[in-house]
């Protein structure tokens, strides 16, 4: 009886150990989105985009945002073979919440080379690619609300460094440097705009203040960077 009990105990111990090994040996990839330099200068000349303290006169200050991604794709080569993983419908991402993760997928362990992260955003009234809310502060100190809705189909591919994946959690950190969004613009780009409502809100979208919309849209790719880390 003791022998049988010992064998049963050994079997349970080995099974438990193997199960734990399988769980611990797993690697996952998630996406995180964050914003840097949320306040930047808007000068009278094309020298805007320097990060400043929030509330500075002659600046644009972003206070909230939402990102909607139709598909995020991670591709690489591993042992000479191409591999790819994708996550779809990553909606209502709050990039001001730095610990928020989206689109978790299982990935194999091993060395990854030629890494690329492709983000695809679709034109959608319900889930526009990027919405930014903030305040334009004139040189005189007057605060004017700003709402930017970039609702055009967008697709960006960024390269990342090579990594050697072991078990654990990996994050593809997508960072947007908002000060770069206004580099080369001037205070007039925001100042000479159509205003809406009692608060004189500057609405920027594909139909209102289209000139500013096109300038921000053209600069968006230069604001994005990606880093994959554990």
N, C-alpha and C positions, 0 to 999 in steps of 0.2 A: 504493500500500500504506500509506503514511504517512497519507493522507487518510482511508482506511477505519478505520485504527486510531484516529485522532483522533475520528472520529464515534462509533465504538464506545465509546471512553473517555468522551465527552461524555454519551452515552445512559446509561451506567452511573452516572455522577456525578449526573445529574438524577434517575434512578430512586431512588438512595440518598438523595438530599436530600428527595425527596417522601415516601419511606418514613419517614425520621426526623421529618419535619414532622408526619406523621399520628400517630406515636407520642407526640411531645411535645405535640401539641395536645389530647390526651385528658385528660378530667377524671374522677376517680373519687371515690366517697364511701364511707367506712368508718365503723364505729361503735367507740368506745372507752368503757369503763366504769371508773370509779374511785370510791374511797371517801375521804371527808374526815372528820376529827375522830373517830377510831376509839375514843377514850376520853372519857367524859363523866361528870359528877357524877350521883349518885343520892342526893338529899337526903331528909330526913325529911318535908319539906314539898314542895308541888308547884312546886319551883324547880329541878328537875333539868335536865340537858341542856347545861350549860356545859362546853366542852372543857377537859380537864385532861391532865396528864402521865400516861402509861401507868403503872399500878401504884399510883395514888393510892387511899387508903382511901376507901370510900364512893363507888365508881365502877363503871361497866360498861366493859369493855375488849374490843373485838372484834379477833380475831387472824387469822381466815380466813373466807372466804366463797365461795359459788358462785352464779352467776346463770344461769338457763335461760329463754331467750326463744323463744317460738313464732314470733313475727313482729315485725320492726322495719320501720316504714313511714315514708318520707320523702315529704312532699307539699308542693307550693308552686304558685305561679302564675308563669308566664314569658311575657312579652309578652301578658298577658291570658288565657292559656290554662292550664288546670289540668294539672299533671303529677304523677306519683307513681312511686316506686320502692320495692321491698320486698325484704327478706332474711328467710329462714325458718330455723328450727331452729338458733339460735345457743345452743348448749348448753355447759355446763361453763366458763363465762366466769369467770376469776379476776380480780375487780376490784382486788385488791391488786397485780397486775402491771400497772403503769401504761402500759406501752408495747404492750399487747396490742390488736390490731385484729380486728374481726369483720365479716362480711357486706359485703364490698366489691362495689360495683356501679358501672357506667359511668353518668355523667350528662352532659347537654349543657352547653356553656358558655353564659354570658349572665347576665342579672340575675334573681335569684330573690326573690320577695316572698311574703308570707303563709305563711312556712315553718312546718310542723308536723311533729313527730316523734312517732309513736305506737308505743308498745311494748305488745305483747300477750303475756301469760303464761298458759299453760293449767294447770289442775289436773292433776298427774301425780306418781305415786309414784316413777317412774324419773327424772324431770327436774323436781323441784319448782321453782317460780319463784325462791325465794330461800332459801338456807341460810346462817346465821351461826353461827360458833363463837366463844366468848369466855369471859371470866371476870368474875363479879360479885364484887367485893371489898367485904366488909362494913365498916362503920365501925371494927370491932375489928381489921381486917386479915385476916380469914379469907377464903381464896380458894375460890370455888365455881364449877365449870365450868357453862357455859350453852350449850345447843344450840337454836337457833331455826330451825324449818322452816316457812316461810310457804308453804303448799300450797293456796292458793285461786286461782281464775281472776282475773287482774288485767289491767286495761287502762288505760294512762295516755297522755294526749296533752299534749305540751308545745310551746309556741311558741318559735321562735328568731328571731334578728335577721335582717334582710335581708342578702343577700350578692351580690356580683358575681363569678360563677365564671369563671375563666380556666383554662388548662391546668394540670394538676397534681393533687395529692392533697388531698382535703378530709376532715375528720373531724367527725362528729357526736359531741361529747363529752358523754356522759351521766354526771352526777356525783350521787352519793348522800351527803348529809351525815348521817352516822350519829348525831351528837349530837341531831339533831332527832327521831330515832326515840323518844327517851325524854323529850322535853320535856313537862312536865305530869305525868309519872309520879313516884312516890316510891320510896324504898328498900323500902317495904313491898310494892310490886308485885312485886319480885323476891324479897324476903325471905320473904313469906308464900306460898310455893309448894310444890307437891309435889316431893319429891326422888327421884331414881332411882339405884340402884346403890351401890357401895361408896364412890364419890366424892361422893355426894349431888348428882349432876348435876341442874340445872334444865332439863328437857326442855320446850320450848314448841312445841306444834303444835295441830292442830285437835281433838285428843282429850285432850291432857294440858296442864294449866294454860291452859285455854281463855280465861279472863278476861284474862290477860296477852297471849295470842295476838291477841285481838280489838283490844286497845289498840294493839299494835305495828302491826297491819295497817291500822288507821284512820289512823295517823300516817305511814305509808310514802309516800303521794302528796306530802306536804309536804317530803320529804327530797330529791326528785328535781329536777334542773335540766338543761337542754340548751343547748349552744352549738356552732354550726357554724363552723369556721374552717379555714384552710389550714395 
